[in-house]
Amino acid sequence: MATAGVAVLAAALSACSGGSGSSGADKAAEKPKISVNLSGQQAKAGGPVEVKLADGKLKDVTVADAKGAKLPGKLSKNGTSWTSERKAAPGTAYQVEATTDKGGSAKHSFKTAAPDKVNKVTLAPGKNTTVGIAQPLSITFDNPVRNKAEVEKHLKVTTSNNTEGSWGWIKNYDGKDRVDWRPKEYWKSGTKVKLDARLNGIDSGGDDWFVRDYATNFTIGKSQVVKVNLDSKTATLIRDGKTLKSLPMSAGTPGGDKASWGGTSVLMSKEGTINMRSETVGLGDAYDKMVDYSMRLTWSGMYAHAAPWNASYFGNTNHSSGCVGMSDGDAGWLYGQAQIGDPFEVTGSGSKGVPDPGNGYGEWNISWSDWQAKSAVK
């Protein structure tokens, strides 16, 4: 029997009896009355599943979807109710099984309404990767996130050494919502990091639902920094506090759109040989080249790479279209040594400021207190 959206279940008890028609057998045959807050084929998603027993105590409750994935939950102290810790996901069929301390059992099924829209995410870095000491944990959302605090509460970061860090909400370079978890200071080499994004059943706002959980894990590799000095025109790789090699280079031409970004950028990807065209970064028809040993530092097109056509400027003049250019040999050496997630710290005069947090991983240019303020959970 279902009333007011609550399904009332009756399950018969069975028992062995030494005699027929005894009062003990009749008592054992009583039907426990169990109610579930969700019923039918269009049940509302986004809330917990609640199971209640009218008389007696519940012993165990299981709520599982068609694939066997269970919603964890807890019994009340008096044993008369059970509530799931996770929320019912949209477009999902669930089977409820409840047993009482008297041996009674009941089953109930329901299906939640399908979502109007599904929100998906892109995670960085990928699973089982090794990255540099400046790599944040980054989540980019396909659709806008209006319930930022609710979403953030379901993102759990675990580190092997209790690294202090914070989530911060920013706009990705393409305008999409993004949330990054950045440590207070650069990671320590060897740190193991795990993300459990328990988003299944969470409404991101505007009827955009998450319909699955996400996870990733990575390890922090060598402790190294590339220091780019615009005044000395050098790029220096430092590992464990010791200089490995200082390379002559030529960065962006000061005083306009061709100037390099200053501050700290993070090596996003090692793209090898790629075609670089000036019109893609708003510089007209200045260049169209195949470029070797390309290492991306920002979404807006700043790279470190080989630039043999600029050889006369290495070590003496910044005269590129914004990138950090080196000889083939030096760029190849740095390409081989660098890790995704290594910080490139650009100092000296002639830069065009620091990149926005969403232009690559520019959050290292924000103070720790300002970064913490970007968390939606206060």
C-alpha positions in Angstrom: 0.0 0.0 0.0 1.4 3.4 -0.9 0.1 6.7 0.4 1.5 10.3 0.0 4.5 9.0 -1.9 5.5 6.6 0.9 5.5 2.9 0.1 4.3 0.6 2.9 5.5 -2.9 2.7 4.2 -6.1 4.3 6.4 -9.2 4.3 5.2 -12.5 5.8 7.2 -14.2 8.5 7.6 -17.9 8.5 8.6 -20.1 11.4 8.7 -23.8 12.5 6.3 -24.8 15.2 5.9 -27.8 17.3 2.1 -27.8 16.9 -0.5 -26.5 14.5 -2.5 -23.4 15.3 -0.4 -22.3 18.3 -0.4 -18.7 19.4 3.4 -18.6 19.1 3.1 -19.5 15.4 0.5 -16.8 14.9 2.7 -14.2 16.5 5.6 -15.2 14.4 3.4 -14.8 11.3 2.8 -11.1 12.0 3.7 -8.9 9.1 6.2 -6.1 9.8 5.2 -2.7 8.4 8.1 -1.0 6.7 7.9 2.3 4.9 10.3 3.7 2.3 10.2 7.4 1.4 10.7 6.8 -2.4 8.4 4.8 -4.6 7.2 4.3 -8.1 9.0 4.8 -11.4 9.5 8.6 -11.2 10.8 9.0 -7.6 12.7 12.3 -6.8 16.5 12.0 -6.9 19.0 13.9 -4.9 18.0 12.9 -1.4 18.7 10.1 0.9 16.7 6.8 1.0 14.8 6.5 4.3 13.4 3.2 5.6 11.2 3.1 8.7 9.7 0.2 10.8 6.4 0.7 12.5 7.0 -1.9 15.3 10.1 -3.6 16.5 13.7 -3.0 15.4 15.4 -3.2 12.1 18.4 -5.5 11.9 19.8 -4.7 8.5 18.9 -2.6 5.4 20.4 -2.9 1.9 19.7 -0.5 -0.9 21.4 -1.4 -4.2 21.2 -0.4 -7.8 20.8 -2.8 -10.8 24.6 -3.2 -10.9 24.8 -4.2 -7.3 26.4 -0.9 -6.1 25.1 -0.2 -2.6 24.2 3.0 -0.8 25.8 3.0 2.6 23.7 4.0 5.5 23.1 3.9 9.2 20.4 2.6 11.6 19.0 5.0 14.1 19.9 4.5 17.8 16.5 3.0 18.6 16.7 0.7 15.5 13.4 1.9 14.0 14.8 3.7 11.0 17.6 3.6 8.5 18.9 6.5 6.4 21.4 6.3 3.4 24.5 8.3 3.6 24.6 8.8 -0.1 21.8 10.3 -2.2 19.7 8.5 -4.7 21.0 9.1 -8.2 18.7 10.2 -11.0 17.6 7.6 -13.6 18.5 4.7 -11.4 16.5 1.6 -10.3 17.0 0.6 -6.7 16.1 -2.5 -4.7 15.5 -2.2 -1.0 15.8 -5.2 1.3 15.1 -4.9 5.0 15.2 -7.4 7.8 14.0 -7.1 11.4 15.3 -8.4 14.7 12.4 -10.9 14.7 13.5 -12.5 11.5 11.0 -10.7 9.2 12.0 -9.4 5.8 10.7 -7.1 3.2 11.6 -6.0 -0.3 10.8 -2.8 -2.2 11.9 -1.4 -5.5 11.7 2.1 -7.0 13.3 4.1 -9.8 14.2 7.7 -9.8 13.3 10.1 -12.6 15.8 10.6 -15.3 17.8 13.8 -15.2 17.0 16.7 -17.6 20.7 17.3 -18.1 23.9 15.4 -17.1 27.0 17.2 -15.9 30.4 15.5 -16.6 33.9 16.4 -15.5 37.4 16.3 -16.8 40.1 15.4 -14.2 43.8 16.3 -14.2 46.2 14.8 -13.7 45.2 11.3 -14.9 45.2 8.1 -12.9 48.5 6.5 -11.9 50.6 9.4 -13.2 53.7 11.0 -11.8 53.8 14.8 -11.9 55.9 17.8 -10.7 55.7 19.7 -7.4 53.4 22.4 -8.7 50.7 20.3 -10.3 47.2 21.0 -8.8 44.4 18.6 -8.7 42.0 20.1 -11.3 38.3 19.4 -12.1 36.7 21.1 -15.1 32.9 20.8 -15.5 31.0 20.5 -18.8 28.1 22.6 -17.5 27.9 25.5 -15.0 28.0 24.6 -11.3 25.6 26.7 -9.3 25.7 24.5 -6.1 29.4 25.0 -5.7 29.4 24.4 -1.9 27.3 21.2 -2.2 29.6 19.9 -5.0 32.8 20.8 -3.1 31.6 18.9 0.0 31.6 15.7 -2.0 35.2 16.0 -3.1 37.6 14.2 -0.9 41.4 14.6 -1.2 43.7 12.2 0.7 47.5 12.6 0.8 50.2 10.2 2.1 51.7 13.0 4.4 48.6 15.1 5.3 49.6 17.9 2.9 47.7 21.2 3.7 45.7 22.4 0.8 42.5 24.0 -0.3 39.9 23.9 -3.1 39.4 27.1 -5.1 36.8 27.9 -7.8 37.9 29.6 -10.9 37.0 30.0 -14.6 38.9 27.9 -17.0 40.3 29.6 -20.0 37.4 28.4 -22.1 34.9 29.9 -19.7 33.9 26.6 -18.0 33.6 26.3 -14.2 36.7 24.7 -12.7 37.8 23.8 -9.1 41.4 23.1 -8.3 42.9 21.7 -5.1 46.3 23.4 -4.5 48.7 22.7 -1.7 49.7 25.7 0.5 53.3 25.2 -0.8 54.8 23.1 -3.5 54.3 19.3 -3.0 57.0 17.3 -1.4 58.6 14.7 -3.7 57.1 11.2 -3.2 53.7 12.4 -1.9 50.9 10.2 -3.0 47.5 11.9 -3.7 44.1 10.4 -4.2 40.8 12.0 -5.1 37.3 10.5 -4.5 34.7 12.7 -6.2 31.5 11.3 -4.7 29.2 13.1 -7.1 26.7 10.5 -8.1 23.2 11.9 -7.2 24.4 15.5 -6.7 22.5 18.3 -8.4 25.1 20.8 -9.7 22.3 23.4 -10.1 19.9 24.2 -12.9 18.8 20.5 -13.2 22.3 19.5 -14.2 22.9 16.2 -12.4 26.0 14.0 -11.8 25.2 10.4 -12.5 28.5 8.8 -11.5 31.5 9.1 -9.1 35.0 10.0 -10.3 38.4 9.2 -8.9 42.1 9.7 -9.7 45.4 9.2 -8.1 48.9 10.4 -8.7 52.4 10.6 -7.2 54.7 13.6 -7.0 58.0 13.0 -8.8 61.3 14.8 -8.7 61.5 18.2 -6.9 62.5 20.5 -9.6 61.9 24.1 -10.8 62.7 25.9 -14.0 63.7 29.5 -13.3 63.3 31.7 -16.3 65.1 35.1 -15.8 64.1 37.7 -18.3 67.0 39.9 -17.4 69.8 37.4 -17.8 68.0 35.6 -20.6 68.5 32.2 -19.1 66.3 29.2 -18.2 67.8 27.2 -15.3 66.7 23.8 -14.2 67.1 23.3 -10.4 66.6 19.9 -8.9 66.5 19.3 -5.1 67.9 22.8 -4.7 70.9 22.2 -7.0 71.4 23.7 -10.4 71.6 21.1 -13.1 72.0 23.4 -16.1 71.5 27.0 -17.1 70.4 27.5 -20.7 70.6 30.7 -22.8 67.2 31.6 -24.2 65.2 34.4 -25.7 61.7 35.2 -24.3 58.9 37.5 -25.5 59.6 40.9 -26.9 58.8 43.4 -24.1 56.3 46.2 -24.3 53.3 44.6 -26.0 51.3 41.5 -26.8 54.4 39.6 -27.6 55.8 39.9 -24.1 56.0 36.7 -22.0 53.9 36.0 -19.0 55.7 36.6 -15.7 55.1 34.9 -12.4 54.7 31.1 -12.1 53.2 28.9 -14.7 53.1 25.1 -14.6 54.2 22.7 -17.4 50.8 21.4 -18.6 51.9 19.1 -21.4 54.9 18.0 -23.4 53.6 18.2 -27.0 56.7 17.5 -29.0 56.6 18.8 -32.6 53.6 20.9 -33.3 52.4 23.5 -35.8 52.4 27.0 -34.2 50.4 29.7 -36.1 50.3 33.3 -34.9 46.6 33.9 -35.8 45.5 31.3 -33.1 46.9 33.6 -30.4 45.8 36.9 -31.9 49.1 37.9 -33.5 48.1 38.1 -37.1 50.3 36.4 -39.7 53.6 36.8 -37.8 54.5 33.1 -38.0 53.5 29.6 -39.1 56.1 27.1 -38.1 56.6 23.5 -37.1 58.2 23.7 -33.7 60.1 21.0 -31.9 60.3 20.1 -28.2 57.1 22.1 -27.4 56.2 22.4 -23.7 52.9 24.1 -23.0 52.8 26.6 -20.1 49.5 28.4 -20.6 46.2 27.8 -22.6 46.8 31.2 -24.3 49.8 29.8 -26.1 53.0 30.4 -24.1 55.5 27.5 -24.6 59.1 26.7 -23.9 60.5 25.2 -27.1 63.2 25.0 -29.7 63.6 28.2 -31.7 66.8 27.8 -33.9 65.6 30.7 -36.1 66.2 33.0 -33.1 69.7 31.8 -32.3 71.4 35.2 -32.5 69.2 36.4 -29.6 69.8 33.6 -27.1 71.3 34.9 -23.9 71.3 38.5 -25.0 67.8 39.8 -26.2 64.2 38.9 -25.6 62.9 38.8 -29.1 60.2 36.1 -29.5 56.4 36.2 -29.8 56.0 35.3 -26.1 57.5 31.9 -25.8 60.8 30.8 -24.2 63.0 29.8 -27.1 66.2 27.8 -27.0 68.6 26.0 -29.3 67.6 22.5 -30.5 70.1 20.9 -28.2 69.1 22.8 -25.1 65.4 22.5 -25.7 65.8 18.8 -26.3 67.7 18.4 -23.1 65.1 20.4 -21.1 62.3 18.5 -22.7 63.8 15.2 -21.6 64.3 16.4 -18.0 61.1 18.2 -17.4 58.0 16.7 -15.9 54.3 17.6 -16.3 53.6 19.7 -13.3 57.0 21.4 -13.0 56.8 25.1 -12.1 58.3 27.6 -14.5 59.1 30.7 -12.4 59.5 33.7 -14.6 61.2 36.7 -13.1 62.7 39.9 -14.4 61.6 42.9 -16.3 59.5 43.1 -19.5 56.7 40.6 -18.8 53.0 41.4 -19.3 52.0 40.5 -15.8 50.9 37.1 -14.5 48.4 34.8 -16.2 44.9 34.4 -14.7 44.4 31.3 -12.5 42.5 29.5 -15.3 45.0 30.2 -18.0 46.8 27.0 -17.4 47.5 26.5 -13.7 48.1 30.1 -12.7 46.9 29.8 -9.1 50.5 29.9 -7.8 50.4 33.7 -8.5 47.7 34.1 -5.8 48.5 34.3 -2.1 47.5 31.4 0.1 44.9 33.4 1.9 43.4 34.6 -1.3 43.3 31.1 -2.7 41.6 29.8 0.4 38.9 32.5 -0.1 38.0 30.9 -3.4 36.7 27.8 -1.7 32.9 27.7 -1.6 32.9 25.9 1.8 33.4 28.4 4.6 
